[in-house]
Amino acid sequence: MTKMKNAERLNRIAPSGIRQLFSRAQGIPGVISLGIGQPNIPTPNGLIDSVVRLIKGGDNYYSPTPGTKTFREGVAEQNKRDYNLDYDPNTQVLATASGCEALYCALMAFVDPGDEVLIPDPSFLTYPRQAILAGGVPVWMKPTKELKIDTSNLQEYISDRSKVIILNFPSNPTGEIMTAAELKPIVDLAVDNDLIILTDEVYEKCIFTDDNHIRVSNLNGAYERTLLLNSFSKTLCVPGWRLGYAAGPKEMISQMIKMHSFIVANAPTAQQNAIGDFINTSEFDEFTKKLRDTLKERMIKIVKGFNSINGVSCRKPEGSFYAFPRVTFHKDYTTSNELSEEIFEKQKIVLVPGTEFGPSGEGHLRASFGSISLNQIDEVMQRLKEL
Ligand SMILES: Cc1ncc(COP(=O)(O)O)c(C=O)c1O
């Protein structure tokens, strides 16, 4: 029996609280979930038609390990078109089975046991867990009061084991974006200490301000040490398709390809071909505009709603589809975990405790507005006021 025990590495990571809340809420009548981060905007018709056509036409086999030519060329073209960024499709792009797999390949390919991985606090809960699975040691970078990375004393996070720094904006869970000026000291830190930058830009098309998204790789000194990690889950509303990519220096991408070949061997073939063609069409641009406009309308309403509750204060997220209100409104409230439980038990609303995303998330709840209607936002606020 003892040999049936799980491997030690699994004991070092906590399960995903978001996935647990997601399963728990399934099938309970009247539950409104602001839990999981997926957009409910219908996937573009042209893209669905194209993947169905490809599958019916027989595109159902393994693809080359780095991805199909159509996909890699499409990704390189879109990066050139939108960001004037050059990637050689033959050597600098790897199709992955999701953003999560891109991150996993990168960490597994570059982190040795004991290497330190700098992670913004708070951030996507998969970062510290995957860093630990790779044998690394997560190091939280403290936030400013707006919950952006505090760049006033970055050197304090550096040791002789520092190896990787992870960036993510628009941010899950805070919705903050970063300007070139804010990023400069971080890129300088990476250059001065020879760190690899993993930049997770999966919410690049979900920005509500007039700012254009910035590719970290375009900043001075960044390109040769930066792996761009991306996904179509949010951009094209296809989280079930599991398709993403990594792009970066060819020597680094070739190491990731080696890792990827022993994890999934290749990303889904028909989806690669359909998306590779789609992302440089006018339908893609129209769709991403609709995505942004729809999410922005919900964002304005949810922020207003939270701020109308005594003891709740909510900043306007600049992007992504999460609000991260600060909460002090409940008399029995001690931790955001307990408050999230109480709200679920009493009012059947799923809100994720902020501590899922790092220690500085205490006192916050994360509300995804990816999959709720404007009417449901009214209903949520009504129920919270009755708590
Ligand atoms: C910041 C961030 N990165 C990556 C992902 C992973 O996306 P996927 O694995 O669906 O491509 C998510 C999903 O929620 C996310 O929030």
The ligand as an SDF file (V2000), in Angstrom:
LIG
                    3D

 16 16  0  0  0  0  0  0  0  0999 V2000
   -2.2900   35.0530  -16.2850 C   0  0  0  0  0  0  0  0  0  0  0  0
   -2.6660   33.7620  -16.9160 C   0  0  0  0  0  0  0  0  0  0  0  0
   -1.7500   33.1000  -17.6280 N   0  0  0  0  0  0  0  0  0  0  0  0
   -2.0260   31.9270  -18.2200 C   0  0  0  0  0  0  0  0  0  0  0  0
   -3.2720   31.3660  -18.1090 C   0  0  0  0  0  0  0  0  0  0  0  0
   -3.4890   30.0290  -18.7360 C   0  0  0  0  0  0  0  0  0  0  0  0
   -4.2980   30.0270  -19.8310 O   0  0  0  0  0  0  0  0  0  0  0  0
   -4.4830   28.7050  -20.6860 P   0  0  0  0  0  0  0  0  0  0  0  0
   -3.7470   27.6020  -20.0210 O   0  0  0  0  0  0  0  0  0  0  0  0
   -5.9520   28.4680  -20.7590 O   0  0  0  0  0  0  0  0  0  0  0  0
   -3.9050   29.0180  -22.0140 O   0  0  0  0  0  0  0  0  0  0  0  0
   -4.2660   32.0020  -17.3640 C   0  0  0  0  0  0  0  0  0  0  0  0
   -5.5910   31.3960  -17.1930 C   0  0  0  0  0  0  0  0  0  0  0  0
   -6.3930   31.7700  -16.3760 O   0  0  0  0  0  0  0  0  0  0  0  0
   -3.9510   33.2380  -16.7540 C   0  0  0  0  0  0  0  0  0  0  0  0
   -4.8480   33.9120  -16.0260 O   0  0  0  0  0  0  0  0  0  0  0  0
  1  2  1  0
  2  3  1  0
  2 15  2  0
  3  4  2  0
  4  5  1  0
  5  6  1  0
  5 12  2  0
  6  7  1  0
  7  8  1  0
  8  9  2  0
  8 10  1  0
  8 11  1  0
 12 13  1  0
 12 15  1  0
 13 14  2  0
 15 16  1  0
M  END
$$$$
